Amino acid sequence: MKRVLAVLAAALLCVGAAQADDRAHEAADWEGPASLDAGAPPTGKIVVYRGATLIDGTGGPARAGLSIVVDGGKIAALVPASEPAPAGAEVVDATGLFVLPGLIDSHVHLATPPDRRIAEAELRRAIYGGITAVRDMADDLRLVGELAREARVGEIPAPDIYYAALMAGPSFFDDPRTIAVSQGAVPGQTPWMQAVDASSDMPLAIAMARGTSASAVKIYANLPPDMVRKIAAEAHRQGLPVWAHGMVFPTPPAEVIDAGPDVISHTCYLAYQFSAKRPASYQDATPADPAPFAHGDNPDMAALLARMKAKGIILDATTRVYVEGEKAYAAKATTKPPRCGSDLAFRLTAQAYREGLLISAGTDGFTPWQDAYPSLHEELEYLSKKVGMPNAQVIRSATQISAMAAGREAEMGAIAPGKLANLVFVDKDPLADISNLRRVVFTVKRGVSYARKDYRPITADEVERPPATH
């Protein structure tokens, strides 16, 4: 196989050399794209947002009396509101409003199964609900990649999308979701969702994942510890971040942590480290044992969390998913009990916060289509009112830390000069009540404004799948 690839590479190099002169002549006549920051106003278009109380996303105190100067798609400066606007600038009077960085949902699934109408409807609700970026945690990347392009260049009203290519053991690929996201191909044999084992060419597998334009590799399920380590090491060698489940079935949390992923998802998975019976595979729905955590903070869990903190691993807590799991199980909508109850999820997340872990805000599910706001607002309310995190830190989870989880902290997640002009303006103080984030007046993504009054709610026609035809 390697010999064939080498011959193919040599042939391609010959073709490339033969075409090089033609391309050079063509390049001389090509003037390039109209803008190097597609989807944003051109650099030089100045907008000044004057007078809002600023919550910058870093967890610090609110600041009043400032103006945010935006040049094209980026923040140029923070200046006193009394300072005159630059000549020719558009001035937006935001007096009485509160401004914070655009929110980021660190755990969504936009295309399992793929359905463009539903995905676009959810993305529209997200951008008008204050969300300017999402981290998609493995789907049919043929659709997600196109949605990400359309969102990035402003063809659809949507947050920016950063997404993962998934890897799991071969025994996972009888899961119906893997069939849904691989239509037209063999489940487990696609670049965006690969079955790997000891015989896999790991450098090639990671290169294939990178070829999807994924932001990271997600280590999902049914992999032994040595495979978790191999995937993580090779991904990092090739410069690709690693996002992993807290337990990879049968690999327990401690060994997942030792492999050094950048982000670990699902608080409740960590509880399996201290369960007498652990699931041997993802298909085994044995819940985590709550007994070790019945009397407050668990010292053994504290040690596990300290190992995460020492490695700089972010916890994508997803507390909301356990609430929804309980509801579905109680309503007999599913026969599988949740991995753990919501009360345990809240208590473990609270301990993680007290131990100093960075906690991002992810949802792993959508609110009903009739709801006016996306599910991230529910997750933030749980972090505030059930987990007990201070509201400034909840906001930081949904901004700066979620940007870190997506690997985009250099350009988003805080209000500061040089960052993208991703902003959300609300008319009541979210530091007083996190539910005030549901009072969006307008969202700005890459300098483009989306007024809440222009939001077109999701309709039944957008989310109801047409009957199958044969």
N, C-alpha and C positions, 0 to 999 in steps of 0.2 A: 504493500500500500504506500509506504514511504517513497519507494522508487517511482511509482506512478505519479505521486504528488510532485516529486522533484522534476520529472520530465515535463509535467504540465506547467510548473512554474517557469521552467526555462523557455517553453514555447510562448508563454504569455509575455515574458521579458522581450523576446524577439519581436512580437507583434507591437509591444509598446514602443520599442526603439524605432520601428519602421514608421510609426504614426507620430513620433515626437515632433518632426519638422512641421507637419501639417498643423498640429496643435499650436505650435509656436506662432505660425502665421495667423491662425484664427484668433489667438489671444490678443494679438496686436490690434485687432479690429473690435474686440469685445470691451465694452465700457463697464461691465460689472453690474451688480444689482443696484437698484435705486437706493437701497438702504442696507447697511450692514447690521442693523438691528430691526429686522422685519417684525411687524406686529406692534411697533411703538411709534410715537410721533418722531419726526426727524429731529436730530440734535440741533439745538438753536431755537427750538420752540420752547419758550419758558412759561411755566405755569407756577404761580405762587399760591399755596394753600395757607391762608392767613388766619391765625387766631385760635385754632383748635388746641385743646389740652393734649399734650403729647405723651403717650405711653410707648416707650421705644422698643419694647420686646426683650430687654436684657434683664428684667426683673427689678429695675430701679424705680424710683418714685416718679410720679407724673410731673410734667413740667408745663406750665402755662406761659402764655405770652410769646409764642414762637410762630414763625412762618417756615414752611417747608418749600424750598425752591427746587423745582423739578425742571431738568433740561432734557427734553426728549423722553427717553424711557428710564432715566436715572435721577437719583437725588443729587442735586448739586451742592446744596448748603442748607443748614438750619440757622436762621437769623432771627433777631428780635422782631416781633410783629410790627413794631413802630418804624422799622427800617423801610424806606421807600422801595417799591418794586423796581426791578430793572426796566429800562425803557422798552416798550412794546410787549411786556409780559402780560399774560392773562392772569387776573387776580380772582381767586375763589375765596369768598368770605366764609370761613368755617367757624366763626365765633359761636361759642356755645356747644360745639361738637367735641368729641373725643376721637383722636386718631391713633391708630396702632398699626403695626406691620400687617400686611395681608396674612390671613390665617393659612395654615398648611395642614392638611390631613395626611398623617404619616402611614395610613393603611387603608387603601381602597382596592376594590376589584371592579374594573370597568367593563370587562368583556369575558365573563364566564357565566353563561355562554355568550358569545359575541352577538350583540344587537346594537347597531348604530343608533337607532332612534332612542332607545333607552339610555345609552351612554351619553348622547348629546343632551338629553333632557336633564340627566343628573348633573352633568358638567355646567349646564346653564344655571341650574338652581345653586350650584356651588359658588360660581363667580358672583352672582347677585346676592349671595349670602355671606360674602366677605372672604371667601377662600380663593387664594391666588396661585396655589400650587398643591399638587397631590403626589403621593408616592404609591404607585400601583404595584401590588405585591404578587404579580404573576397572573397572566391571563393569556388570551389569544393575541399575541403581540403583532399579528398582521393588522388587526384593527387598532390596537392601542398605539402602535407606531404612527399610523395615519392620523389618529385623533391628536396625538402629541404634536405632529407637524402642523395640523390645522389650528390647534390652540396657540402654538408658538408664533405663527405668522398672523394671527388675528382673523382667520377665516370663520371661526366659530367663537361664540362667547363661552370661554372656558378657562379654568386655571391651567397653568403649565403642568405637564405630566412627566414624571420621572419613574421609570419602570424597571422591573426585574425579570431576568430569565431564570427559570426554575430548574433545579436538579433534585432528583430523588432516586431511591432504589427501584429496580425493575418491578418489584412486587406492588409498588404503589399504583402502577399504571392500569389497574382495572377500575380505578375510581372514575365514576361517570363524568366528573368535571374534566378529567384529562381527555376524554373522548370528545367532549363538547368543544374544547379549545384546540383540537387537532384535526378537525374535519378536513378531509382531503389528504390526510397524511396518517402515518402510523403513530399512535400515542407513545410517547417516550423517545421517538426518533425525529424530533423537530428541534431546531436550534433554540427555540424559546422554551422548551419543556423537555429535558433530556433524562432518560434512564441511564444511570451510571453504576458501575460496579468495579471490582478489582481489575477487570480486563480492559477497562476504558482507557483510551488515550487522553489523559486529563488535559495536557496542554492544548490539544485539538478541541476538546469539549468546551473549554473556557474560551478559546478563540471563536468558536461557533456562537457562543452566548454573546460575546462582544460584538459579533457581526450583526446582531439584531438592533444595535444601538442602545442596548440596555444600560442603565445606570449602575447595575449591580447584579450579582448572582444571588439567588435565594436558595438556601439549603433547607429542604422541606421535610422529608420523611423517609423512613425505611432504609436508613443508612447506618452502618456500624461506625464506631468512633474513628477508625483509621481512615475511612472514606470522608468523613466530615473534615478531618484535618487536611487530607490531600486536596479537597476542593477549595478550602479556605486558603491554603498556602499557595496554590497555583493561581487562584483568582487575584490574590494580593500581588503575586509576582508579576502578573500581567497588568497591574494597575487598576483592577476592578474591585470595588467595595463588596463586602459580603454581608448579606442580611439572612438571618437564620431564625427558625423556630427555637423556642427555649428548650424544648425536647425534640429530638429528631427521630425518636422511636426506631430502634431501642436505645439510641445514644442518649444518656441522661444529661440533665442540665450542666453538671460540673464539667463533663467532657466537651460539651458544646462550647462552654465558656473558655475552656483551655485551648480550643481551636482558634480563638481570637476573632470572631466575627465583629463587624462594626456596629451592628444593631441586632438585638434579640427581640422577637415578638412574643406577646402573650404572657402576661404575669403568671397566670395559673399554671402554665407549663413548668415553671420553676418549682412548684410544690411537689412534682413527681420525684424530685431528688430525695425526698424524705418519706415517700410512700412505700409501704411494704410490698405492694404489687404495682409494677409499672407496665404499661402497655408494651407489648413486643413489636407492634406495628401501628401505623396510623389507623388502620381499620379497627383495631381494638379500642373500644370506647370506654374502657375502665376509667372512672373519674379519679382525680387525685384525692388522697386521703386528707380530710380536714383536721384530723385529730392532733397532729403535731403543732397546730397553730391555734388551738382552742384557748390558750391561756395568754394571749398577747404575743408580742414580738418573739420570734423563735431565734435563739442564739445561733443555731446551725445555719438558718437562713441568713442571718446577719453576716456570717462568714462567707457564704456563697455570694451574697451581694457585694461584699468587700472585694472579692476577686473580680467581679464585673467592673466595679468602680476603678480598681487598679489598672485594668486593661482599657479603660475609657469606653466601655461598651454602653450604648444607649439602650434603654428599655422602652420598647413600643408596647405600652401596657394594654391597650384595647379593653378597658373595663366594660364598655358598652356591650361587647359581644356576649359577655356572660349573662348580662341582664336579658338580652334577647334570647339566649339559649334557654334560660329558665322559663321565659314566657312560652316559647315554642314547645318545650317539653310538657309544661303544665296544660297547654291547650291540645296536647296530643298531635301537634303538627309534625313532630318527629318522634321516633322511637329511641333515639340516642340521648342519654342524659348529657347535660353540659359537662365539660371537663372539670369544672368546679363551679360552685355557686357564686353568685355576685358578691355576697358578703365576704367570702374568702378572697375574692379578687380585689375588693376594696381594701381589705386589711393588709394583704401582701403588697399592694401598690403603695399604701401609706408607709409600710415599713421600708420599702425601697426608697421612698422620698426621704424619710428620716435618716437613712443610711447614706444619703448624698448622691444617689444615682441620678443621672440625667434621664428624664422621662419625657418622651415625645407623645403627641396626641394623635392617636389613630383610632379608626372606627370599625373597620372590617365589616361594613354593612351599611345599608341605606335606610333612612326613615321611609314610611309609606309615601307614595307619590303625592298624596293630597297635602302633606305637610308643607308649610311655607318655607321652612329652613332645612338645610342638610343636617345629617346625623352628627357632624363634628360638634355642633352646639350641645347635643346631649352628652357627648363624651366630656366636654369641658365642664358641664354642670355636674357630672359625676365626680370628676377630679376635684372640683371645688367643694361640693356639698356632701359627698360620701367619703372620698379619700381624705379630705381636709387640707388640701394644699391651699396656700394663700393665693388670692386671685392674680396677683402679679406674677406668681410662678406658674399658674395655670396658663396665663397668656404667653409666658415664655415657652412653655411646653408646645404650644400651638404655633409658635413663630420661630424664635431662634433655635430651639432644640429640634423641632421638626425639620428645619432647614438643615441642621447638622445631620439628621437621620437620612435625609435625601442626598447628602453630600454637596449641598449648595450654599453652605453658610457664608462663603466668600461674597455671594451676590445678593442674598435675601435673608429674611428672618429678623431684621432689625431696621430701625429708622436711623440712618446715618449717611453722610455724604459718601458717594461712590456706590452705594447699594442701589438695586433696582427700585424704581418708584412703584412699589407694591404696598398699598395702603388701604385701610378700611376705616371709614368714618361712621361713628354711631352717635345717637343723640342723648344717651345717658351713660353715666360712668360705670364701666365694667369692673373697675376696682371695688366699687361698692357692692355690686351684684353681677356675677358673671353672666347671668341671663340677659343683661343689657346688651350683650353682643348680638342678640337677636333684633336689635333696633338699628339696623344698617340704613344709613342715608345714601351712601354711595361707596363703591369699591373702585380702586385704581390698580390696574395691572400693567406694568411696563409703561406707565404714563397715560394709559387709556382709561377713561372713566366709564363706569357702569352704574347709572343711577338706579336705586332700588325701585323707584316709581315706574321704571321701564321694564321691570321684571315680568316676563310672561310665564305664569305658573304652568307646571307640568299638567298635561291632559291625559285622560284615560287612553285616547287614541295613540299616544306616544309610548305607553308602557304595556299595553295589552298586545300580546303577540298574535299575529294573524294565524288562522288555522293552517295546519300543515297540508301541503299538497304533494301528490305523488305522480 
